[in-house]
Amino acid sequence: MKLIIKGNIPSTNRRSIGYKNGRPFVFKQKQAEIEDIIYQLEQQGNGSFDKCIYVRYIFYFPDRRKRDMDNRIKTINDCLEDAGIIKDDSLIVKMCAEKFVDKEKGHLTIIEIQEV
């Protein structure tokens, strides 16, 4: 299965979480970006993986700025679960992540999922 996400993938590091009355919450902009990703995945997904899978993440960025792929992968995995594409991210037994700079593509992420 090949999925495409257009737009920025927010990082799920501690800076994207605030605290109010001692309770954690995700900032509204980050939450809106996450909801958009889930919507994009739901529109493309046509089934749910419930066996061990291999996932390949291909990230395109518009510039050479420093970006942490690990936190973006965590966000994507959570969104894949929320969109019903995978049952649980613990089913990922093998993964590969690649990062490219392409001004024309801008923020674009391609996700390829295969059963192992």
Buried (B, 14 or more C-beta within 10 A) or exposed (E): BEBEBEEBBBBBEEEBEEEEEEEEEBEEEBEEBBEBBBEBBEEBBEEEBEEEBBBBBBBBBEEEEEBEBEBBBBBBBBBBBBBBBBBEBEBBEEEEBEEEEEEEBEEBBBBEBEEE
